[in-house]
Amino acid sequence: MSFLLLMGVAGITGRAVSQEPNGSPSAHTIASFLAADLPDFQIQNLDLEAAVEALRTAVTKHTSSTAPAIGVIRYDGNPPTEANPWQMRESISLALGKCSAADVLHYLAEGTGFVTYADRWRVVLYEVPVSTASRAGTLSPNLKGTMSVREFAKLKLPKFRCENASAQEAVRILRETSAKVSGKQSPPVVVIRFRRPEAPPVVEADRATPVSFDLKDLPAVDVLRYIGELSGCTIEFRDTCMVIREVATLYHPKHLRQFQLTELEAVWGKAGRPVEDWLVQKLTDIPVLDIGYNERTGQVFIVCPPEYMGAILRGPDKGGSNKSKKPLGKGS
């Protein structure tokens, strides 16, 4: 799954030096690591393990002191296959202003369903089983200059506009708009998407259907709800953040998608005959595996890697080339 965290926060500072259990010098104890101040923190399309490693690298860079290891404990079973494709990993995009290492860990854990355990020598993120109704923990207070979730829910926007934006981009525009109207930073919004772990990292805009809005005099919370609904997501309101979570079905992401011919003609022009051959010529930059067309119903069935589905509806010169494209074959 992938999510985007967008926030501007105040950092906390602190520094300590001690020794690890084996007696070797440690640049950071756990407490000093969590208190480390970062001017910013940005990552793009990383799973949780890579995200915490990026955090360690950032702390080491900005403090000139080595960060401790951070463990990630999952409940993963066997790797996914075509017959069992529902085991997926998060794909995280994160853009932070001034923050502490603790702030980064808090929102990574909160957004992905992990809890943080720390003692003097280690930090571990443990996945919370989905059957757990709620989890105990001390949440960070609202950061200075940031709206609470309750304040955000009461905020009314005079206008909101975005065009052909991914859920992540729409959330970024919403937070910027809310900040201009209220004079405060929006509370963090976590956008969670999914991808199969064996797939290469995919920019979510390449797979998700873009959303467009031109709204006036509407509560900010309603705009957030519309973004979630049109992106196929649910919305959760928590004490310190809001979460837009993609609804993952058993066979998601899908390799097969159904279109109406009129949808495709609106993007690619009037269809030629046979429709299958016309589409093969149009979708030259998309690795299409199979195409089927029902003339009576106007249904078009396209099989291709899921990350290219969005490009099918974006039109010419927007799908990007693919040097490893496989040839079209019926029954693939």
Contacts in CASP RR format, 6 or more apart in sequence:
PFRMAT RR
TARGET T0000
AUTHOR 0000-0000-0000
METHOD contacts of the structure
MODEL  1
MSFLLLMGVAGITGRAVSQEPNGSPSAHTIASFLAADLPDFQIQNLDLEA
AVEALRTAVTKHTSSTAPAIGVIRYDGNPPTEANPWQMRESISLALGKCS
AADVLHYLAEGTGFVTYADRWRVVLYEVPVSTASRAGTLSPNLKGTMSVR
EFAKLKLPKFRCENASAQEAVRILRETSAKVSGKQSPPVVVIRFRRPEAP
PVVEADRATPVSFDLKDLPAVDVLRYIGELSGCTIEFRDTCMVIREVATL
YHPKHLRQFQLTELEAVWGKAGRPVEDWLVQKLTDIPVLDIGYNERTGQV
FIVCPPEYMGAILRGPDKGGSNKSKKPLGKGS
1 88 0 8 1.000
1 89 0 8 1.000
1 90 0 8 1.000
1 91 0 8 1.000
1 112 0 8 1.000
1 192 0 8 1.000
1 193 0 8 1.000
1 194 0 8 1.000
1 195 0 8 1.000
1 245 0 8 1.000
1 246 0 8 1.000
1 248 0 8 1.000
2 45 0 8 1.000
2 90 0 8 1.000
2 91 0 8 1.000
2 92 0 8 1.000
2 93 0 8 1.000
2 191 0 8 1.000
2 192 0 8 1.000
2 193 0 8 1.000
2 194 0 8 1.000
2 195 0 8 1.000
2 204 0 8 1.000
3 90 0 8 1.000
3 91 0 8 1.000
3 92 0 8 1.000
3 93 0 8 1.000
3 111 0 8 1.000
3 112 0 8 1.000
3 190 0 8 1.000
3 191 0 8 1.000
3 192 0 8 1.000
3 193 0 8 1.000
3 243 0 8 1.000
3 244 0 8 1.000
4 92 0 8 1.000
4 93 0 8 1.000
4 94 0 8 1.000
4 95 0 8 1.000
4 167 0 8 1.000
4 168 0 8 1.000
4 171 0 8 1.000
4 172 0 8 1.000
4 189 0 8 1.000
4 190 0 8 1.000
4 191 0 8 1.000
5 92 0 8 1.000
5 93 0 8 1.000
5 94 0 8 1.000
5 95 0 8 1.000
5 96 0 8 1.000
5 107 0 8 1.000
5 108 0 8 1.000
5 111 0 8 1.000
5 188 0 8 1.000
5 189 0 8 1.000
5 190 0 8 1.000
5 191 0 8 1.000
6 95 0 8 1.000
6 171 0 8 1.000
6 172 0 8 1.000
6 175 0 8 1.000
6 186 0 8 1.000
6 188 0 8 1.000
6 189 0 8 1.000
7 95 0 8 1.000
7 96 0 8 1.000
7 97 0 8 1.000
7 99 0 8 1.000
7 107 0 8 1.000
7 146 0 8 1.000
7 185 0 8 1.000
7 186 0 8 1.000
7 187 0 8 1.000
7 188 0 8 1.000
8 96 0 8 1.000
8 97 0 8 1.000
8 98 0 8 1.000
8 99 0 8 1.000
8 143 0 8 1.000
8 146 0 8 1.000
8 185 0 8 1.000
9 96 0 8 1.000
9 97 0 8 1.000
9 98 0 8 1.000
9 99 0 8 1.000
9 100 0 8 1.000
9 103 0 8 1.000
9 143 0 8 1.000
9 146 0 8 1.000
9 185 0 8 1.000
10 98 0 8 1.000
10 99 0 8 1.000
10 143 0 8 1.000
10 144 0 8 1.000
10 145 0 8 1.000
11 37 0 8 1.000
11 38 0 8 1.000
11 98 0 8 1.000
11 99 0 8 1.000
11 100 0 8 1.000
11 103 0 8 1.000
12 35 0 8 1.000
12 37 0 8 1.000
12 100 0 8 1.000
12 102 0 8 1.000
13 35 0 8 1.000
13 37 0 8 1.000
13 100 0 8 1.000
14 32 0 8 1.000
14 35 0 8 1.000
14 36 0 8 1.000
14 37 0 8 1.000
15 32 0 8 1.000
15 35 0 8 1.000
15 63 0 8 1.000
15 65 0 8 1.000
16 28 0 8 1.000
16 29 0 8 1.000
16 31 0 8 1.000
16 32 0 8 1.000
17 25 0 8 1.000
17 26 0 8 1.000
17 27 0 8 1.000
17 28 0 8 1.000
17 29 0 8 1.000
17 32 0 8 1.000
18 26 0 8 1.000
18 29 0 8 1.000
19 25 0 8 1.000
19 26 0 8 1.000
20 26 0 8 1.000
20 121 0 8 1.000
21 121 0 8 1.000
26 66 0 8 1.000
26 68 0 8 1.000
27 63 0 8 1.000
27 65 0 8 1.000
27 66 0 8 1.000
27 67 0 8 1.000
28 36 0 8 1.000
28 59 0 8 1.000
28 63 0 8 1.000
28 65 0 8 1.000
28 66 0 8 1.000
28 67 0 8 1.000
28 68 0 8 1.000
29 68 0 8 1.000
29 120 0 8 1.000
30 68 0 8 1.000
30 118 0 8 1.000
30 119 0 8 1.000
30 120 0 8 1.000
30 121 0 8 1.000
30 122 0 8 1.000
30 123 0 8 1.000
32 65 0 8 1.000
33 59 0 8 1.000
33 67 0 8 1.000
33 68 0 8 1.000
33 101 0 8 1.000
33 123 0 8 1.000
34 100 0 8 1.000
34 101 0 8 1.000
34 102 0 8 1.000
34 105 0 8 1.000
34 118 0 8 1.000
34 123 0 8 1.000
35 100 0 8 1.000
35 101 0 8 1.000
35 102 0 8 1.000
36 59 0 8 1.000
36 62 0 8 1.000
36 63 0 8 1.000
36 67 0 8 1.000
36 100 0 8 1.000
36 101 0 8 1.000
37 62 0 8 1.000
37 63 0 8 1.000
37 98 0 8 1.000
37 100 0 8 1.000
38 58 0 8 1.000
38 59 0 8 1.000
38 62 0 8 1.000
38 96 0 8 1.000
38 98 0 8 1.000
38 99 0 8 1.000
38 100 0 8 1.000
38 101 0 8 1.000
38 104 0 8 1.000
39 62 0 8 1.000
39 97 0 8 1.000
39 98 0 8 1.000
40 96 0 8 1.000
40 97 0 8 1.000
40 98 0 8 1.000
40 99 0 8 1.000
41 54 0 8 1.000
41 55 0 8 1.000
41 58 0 8 1.000
41 94 0 8 1.000
41 95 0 8 1.000
41 96 0 8 1.000
41 97 0 8 1.000
41 99 0 8 1.000
41 104 0 8 1.000
42 94 0 8 1.000
42 95 0 8 1.000
42 96 0 8 1.000
43 50 0 8 1.000
43 51 0 8 1.000
43 54 0 8 1.000
43 92 0 8 1.000
43 93 0 8 1.000
43 94 0 8 1.000
44 93 0 8 1.000
45 91 0 8 1.000
45 92 0 8 1.000
45 93 0 8 1.000
45 201 0 8 1.000
45 202 0 8 1.000
45 203 0 8 1.000
45 204 0 8 1.000
46 54 0 8 1.000
46 91 0 8 1.000
46 92 0 8 1.000
46 93 0 8 1.000
46 201 0 8 1.000
47 89 0 8 1.000
47 90 0 8 1.000
47 91 0 8 1.000
47 92 0 8 1.000
47 197 0 8 1.000
48 72 0 8 1.000
48 89 0 8 1.000
48 90 0 8 1.000
48 92 0 8 1.000
48 108 0 8 1.000
48 112 0 8 1.000
48 114 0 8 1.000
48 125 0 8 1.000
49 72 0 8 1.000
51 92 0 8 1.000
51 94 0 8 1.000
51 108 0 8 1.000
52 70 0 8 1.000
52 71 0 8 1.000
52 72 0 8 1.000
52 105 0 8 1.000
52 108 0 8 1.000
52 125 0 8 1.000
53 70 0 8 1.000
55 67 0 8 1.000
55 70 0 8 1.000
55 101 0 8 1.000
55 104 0 8 1.000
55 105 0 8 1.000
55 108 0 8 1.000
56 67 0 8 1.000
56 68 0 8 1.000
56 69 0 8 1.000
56 70 0 8 1.000
57 67 0 8 1.000
59 65 0 8 1.000
59 67 0 8 1.000
59 101 0 8 1.000
60 66 0 8 1.000
60 67 0 8 1.000
67 101 0 8 1.000
68 121 0 8 1.000
68 122 0 8 1.000
68 123 0 8 1.000
69 122 0 8 1.000
69 123 0 8 1.000
70 105 0 8 1.000
70 122 0 8 1.000
70 123 0 8 1.000
70 124 0 8 1.000
70 125 0 8 1.000
71 122 0 8 1.000
71 123 0 8 1.000
71 124 0 8 1.000
71 125 0 8 1.000
72 114 0 8 1.000
72 124 0 8 1.000
72 125 0 8 1.000
73 124 0 8 1.000
73 125 0 8 1.000
73 126 0 8 1.000
73 127 0 8 1.000
74 127 0 8 1.000
75 127 0 8 1.000
75 129 0 8 1.000
76 87 0 8 1.000
77 87 0 8 1.000
78 84 0 8 1.000
78 87 0 8 1.000
79 87 0 8 1.000
79 197 0 8 1.000
79 198 0 8 1.000
80 86 0 8 1.000
80 87 0 8 1.000
80 88 0 8 1.000
80 196 0 8 1.000
80 197 0 8 1.000
80 198 0 8 1.000
85 196 0 8 1.000
85 251 0 8 1.000
85 252 0 8 1.000
85 253 0 8 1.000
86 248 0 8 1.000
86 249 0 8 1.000
86 250 0 8 1.000
86 251 0 8 1.000
86 252 0 8 1.000
87 196 0 8 1.000
87 197 0 8 1.000
88 194 0 8 1.000
88 195 0 8 1.000
88 196 0 8 1.000
88 197 0 8 1.000
88 248 0 8 1.000
88 252 0 8 1.000
89 194 0 8 1.000
89 195 0 8 1.000
89 196 0 8 1.000
89 197 0 8 1.000
90 112 0 8 1.000
90 192 0 8 1.000
90 193 0 8 1.000
90 194 0 8 1.000
91 193 0 8 1.000
91 194 0 8 1.000
91 195 0 8 1.000
91 201 0 8 1.000
91 202 0 8 1.000
91 204 0 8 1.000
92 108 0 8 1.000
92 112 0 8 1.000
93 168 0 8 1.000
93 204 0 8 1.000
94 104 0 8 1.000
94 107 0 8 1.000
94 108 0 8 1.000
95 172 0 8 1.000
96 103 0 8 1.000
96 104 0 8 1.000
102 140 0 8 1.000
103 140 0 8 1.000
103 143 0 8 1.000
105 116 0 8 1.000
105 123 0 8 1.000
105 125 0 8 1.000
106 116 0 8 1.000
106 139 0 8 1.000
106 140 0 8 1.000
106 240 0 8 1.000
107 188 0 8 1.000
107 190 0 8 1.000
107 241 0 8 1.000
108 114 0 8 1.000
108 125 0 8 1.000
109 115 0 8 1.000
109 116 0 8 1.000
109 125 0 8 1.000
110 190 0 8 1.000
110 238 0 8 1.000
110 240 0 8 1.000
110 241 0 8 1.000
110 243 0 8 1.000
111 190 0 8 1.000
111 192 0 8 1.000
111 241 0 8 1.000
111 243 0 8 1.000
112 192 0 8 1.000
113 127 0 8 1.000
113 128 0 8 1.000
114 125 0 8 1.000
114 126 0 8 1.000
114 127 0 8 1.000
114 128 0 8 1.000
115 125 0 8 1.000
115 126 0 8 1.000
115 128 0 8 1.000
115 135 0 8 1.000
115 137 0 8 1.000
116 123 0 8 1.000
116 124 0 8 1.000
116 125 0 8 1.000
116 126 0 8 1.000
117 123 0 8 1.000
117 124 0 8 1.000
117 125 0 8 1.000
117 126 0 8 1.000
118 124 0 8 1.000
128 135 0 8 1.000
139 238 0 8 1.000
139 239 0 8 1.000
139 240 0 8 1.000
140 240 0 8 1.000
141 240 0 8 1.000
142 148 0 8 1.000
142 187 0 8 1.000
142 240 0 8 1.000
143 185 0 8 1.000
145 184 0 8 1.000
145 185 0 8 1.000
146 184 0 8 1.000
146 185 0 8 1.000
146 186 0 8 1.000
146 187 0 8 1.000
147 155 0 8 1.000
147 178 0 8 1.000
147 182 0 8 1.000
147 184 0 8 1.000
147 185 0 8 1.000
147 186 0 8 1.000
147 187 0 8 1.000
148 187 0 8 1.000
149 187 0 8 1.000
149 237 0 8 1.000
149 238 0 8 1.000
149 239 0 8 1.000
149 240 0 8 1.000
149 241 0 8 1.000
149 242 0 8 1.000
151 182 0 8 1.000
151 184 0 8 1.000
152 178 0 8 1.000
152 186 0 8 1.000
152 187 0 8 1.000
152 220 0 8 1.000
152 221 0 8 1.000
152 242 0 8 1.000
153 219 0 8 1.000
153 220 0 8 1.000
153 221 0 8 1.000
153 237 0 8 1.000
154 219 0 8 1.000
155 178 0 8 1.000
155 181 0 8 1.000
155 182 0 8 1.000
155 219 0 8 1.000
155 220 0 8 1.000
155 221 0 8 1.000
156 181 0 8 1.000
156 217 0 8 1.000
156 218 0 8 1.000
156 219 0 8 1.000
156 220 0 8 1.000
157 177 0 8 1.000
157 178 0 8 1.000
157 181 0 8 1.000
157 215 0 8 1.000
157 217 0 8 1.000
157 218 0 8 1.000
157 219 0 8 1.000
157 220 0 8 1.000
157 223 0 8 1.000
158 181 0 8 1.000
158 216 0 8 1.000
158 217 0 8 1.000
159 215 0 8 1.000
159 216 0 8 1.000
159 217 0 8 1.000
160 173 0 8 1.000
160 174 0 8 1.000
160 177 0 8 1.000
160 213 0 8 1.000
160 214 0 8 1.000
160 215 0 8 1.000
160 216 0 8 1.000
160 218 0 8 1.000
160 223 0 8 1.000
161 213 0 8 1.000
161 214 0 8 1.000
161 215 0 8 1.000
162 169 0 8 1.000
162 170 0 8 1.000
162 173 0 8 1.000
162 211 0 8 1.000
162 212 0 8 1.000
162 213 0 8 1.000
163 212 0 8 1.000
164 210 0 8 1.000
164 211 0 8 1.000
164 212 0 8 1.000
164 314 0 8 1.000
165 173 0 8 1.000
165 210 0 8 1.000
165 211 0 8 1.000
165 212 0 8 1.000
166 204 0 8 1.000
166 205 0 8 1.000
166 208 0 8 1.000
166 210 0 8 1.000
166 211 0 8 1.000
166 231 0 8 1.000
167 191 0 8 1.000
167 193 0 8 1.000
167 204 0 8 1.000
167 208 0 8 1.000
167 211 0 8 1.000
167 227 0 8 1.000
167 228 0 8 1.000
167 231 0 8 1.000
167 233 0 8 1.000
167 244 0 8 1.000
168 191 0 8 1.000
168 204 0 8 1.000
168 205 0 8 1.000
169 205 0 8 1.000
170 211 0 8 1.000
170 213 0 8 1.000
170 227 0 8 1.000
170 231 0 8 1.000
171 189 0 8 1.000
171 191 0 8 1.000
171 224 0 8 1.000
171 227 0 8 1.000
171 244 0 8 1.000
174 186 0 8 1.000
174 189 0 8 1.000
174 220 0 8 1.000
174 223 0 8 1.000
174 224 0 8 1.000
174 227 0 8 1.000
175 185 0 8 1.000
175 186 0 8 1.000
175 189 0 8 1.000
177 220 0 8 1.000
178 186 0 8 1.000
178 220 0 8 1.000
179 185 0 8 1.000
179 186 0 8 1.000
186 220 0 8 1.000
187 240 0 8 1.000
187 241 0 8 1.000
187 242 0 8 1.000
188 240 0 8 1.000
188 241 0 8 1.000
188 242 0 8 1.000
189 224 0 8 1.000
189 241 0 8 1.000
189 242 0 8 1.000
189 243 0 8 1.000
189 244 0 8 1.000
190 241 0 8 1.000
190 242 0 8 1.000
190 243 0 8 1.000
190 244 0 8 1.000
191 233 0 8 1.000
191 244 0 8 1.000
192 233 0 8 1.000
192 243 0 8 1.000
192 244 0 8 1.000
192 245 0 8 1.000
192 246 0 8 1.000
193 204 0 8 1.000
193 208 0 8 1.000
193 246 0 8 1.000
194 246 0 8 1.000
194 248 0 8 1.000
194 252 0 8 1.000
194 253 0 8 1.000
195 201 0 8 1.000
195 202 0 8 1.000
195 253 0 8 1.000
196 253 0 8 1.000
199 305 0 8 1.000
199 307 0 8 1.000
202 307 0 8 1.000
206 307 0 8 1.000
206 308 0 8 1.000
206 310 0 8 1.000
206 311 0 8 1.000
206 319 0 8 1.000
207 253 0 8 1.000
207 306 0 8 1.000
207 307 0 8 1.000
207 308 0 8 1.000
207 309 0 8 1.000
207 310 0 8 1.000
208 231 0 8 1.000
208 310 0 8 1.000
209 230 0 8 1.000
209 231 0 8 1.000
209 310 0 8 1.000
209 313 0 8 1.000
210 314 0 8 1.000
211 226 0 8 1.000
211 227 0 8 1.000
211 230 0 8 1.000
211 231 0 8 1.000
213 223 0 8 1.000
213 226 0 8 1.000
213 227 0 8 1.000
215 223 0 8 1.000
215 226 0 8 1.000
224 235 0 8 1.000
224 242 0 8 1.000
224 244 0 8 1.000
225 235 0 8 1.000
227 233 0 8 1.000
227 244 0 8 1.000
228 234 0 8 1.000
228 235 0 8 1.000
228 244 0 8 1.000
231 244 0 8 1.000
231 246 0 8 1.000
232 246 0 8 1.000
232 247 0 8 1.000
233 244 0 8 1.000
233 245 0 8 1.000
233 246 0 8 1.000
233 247 0 8 1.000
234 244 0 8 1.000
234 245 0 8 1.000
234 247 0 8 1.000
235 242 0 8 1.000
235 243 0 8 1.000
235 244 0 8 1.000
235 245 0 8 1.000
236 242 0 8 1.000
236 243 0 8 1.000
236 245 0 8 1.000
253 306 0 8 1.000
253 307 0 8 1.000
254 306 0 8 1.000
254 309 0 8 1.000
255 289 0 8 1.000
255 303 0 8 1.000
255 304 0 8 1.000
255 305 0 8 1.000
255 306 0 8 1.000
256 301 0 8 1.000
256 302 0 8 1.000
256 303 0 8 1.000
257 301 0 8 1.000
257 302 0 8 1.000
257 309 0 8 1.000
257 312 0 8 1.000
258 299 0 8 1.000
258 300 0 8 1.000
258 301 0 8 1.000
259 299 0 8 1.000
259 300 0 8 1.000
259 301 0 8 1.000
259 302 0 8 1.000
259 312 0 8 1.000
259 313 0 8 1.000
260 298 0 8 1.000
260 299 0 8 1.000
260 300 0 8 1.000
261 271 0 8 1.000
261 275 0 8 1.000
261 293 0 8 1.000
261 298 0 8 1.000
261 299 0 8 1.000
261 300 0 8 1.000
262 298 0 8 1.000
263 313 0 8 1.000
264 271 0 8 1.000
264 279 0 8 1.000
264 300 0 8 1.000
264 312 0 8 1.000
264 313 0 8 1.000
265 271 0 8 1.000
267 312 0 8 1.000
267 313 0 8 1.000
267 314 0 8 1.000
267 315 0 8 1.000
268 279 0 8 1.000
268 282 0 8 1.000
268 315 0 8 1.000
268 316 0 8 1.000
271 278 0 8 1.000
271 279 0 8 1.000
272 278 0 8 1.000
274 293 0 8 1.000
275 291 0 8 1.000
275 293 0 8 1.000
275 295 0 8 1.000
275 300 0 8 1.000
276 291 0 8 1.000
276 292 0 8 1.000
276 293 0 8 1.000
279 288 0 8 1.000
279 291 0 8 1.000
279 300 0 8 1.000
279 302 0 8 1.000
280 288 0 8 1.000
280 291 0 8 1.000
280 328 0 8 1.000
282 316 0 8 1.000
283 312 0 8 1.000
285 311 0 8 1.000
285 319 0 8 1.000
285 320 0 8 1.000
285 321 0 8 1.000
285 322 0 8 1.000
285 325 0 8 1.000
286 304 0 8 1.000
286 308 0 8 1.000
286 311 0 8 1.000
286 312 0 8 1.000
286 319 0 8 1.000
286 322 0 8 1.000
286 325 0 8 1.000
287 304 0 8 1.000
287 305 0 8 1.000
287 308 0 8 1.000
287 322 0 8 1.000
287 324 0 8 1.000
287 325 0 8 1.000
287 326 0 8 1.000
288 302 0 8 1.000
288 303 0 8 1.000
288 304 0 8 1.000
288 328 0 8 1.000
289 303 0 8 1.000
289 304 0 8 1.000
289 326 0 8 1.000
289 328 0 8 1.000
289 329 0 8 1.000
289 332 0 8 1.000
290 301 0 8 1.000
290 302 0 8 1.000
290 303 0 8 1.000
290 328 0 8 1.000
290 329 0 8 1.000
290 330 0 8 1.000
290 331 0 8 1.000
290 332 0 8 1.000
291 300 0 8 1.000
291 301 0 8 1.000
291 302 0 8 1.000
291 303 0 8 1.000
291 328 0 8 1.000
292 300 0 8 1.000
292 301 0 8 1.000
292 302 0 8 1.000
293 299 0 8 1.000
293 300 0 8 1.000
293 301 0 8 1.000
294 300 0 8 1.000
302 309 0 8 1.000
302 312 0 8 1.000
303 332 0 8 1.000
304 312 0 8 1.000
308 319 0 8 1.000
308 322 0 8 1.000
311 318 0 8 1.000
311 319 0 8 1.000
311 320 0 8 1.000
326 332 0 8 1.000
END
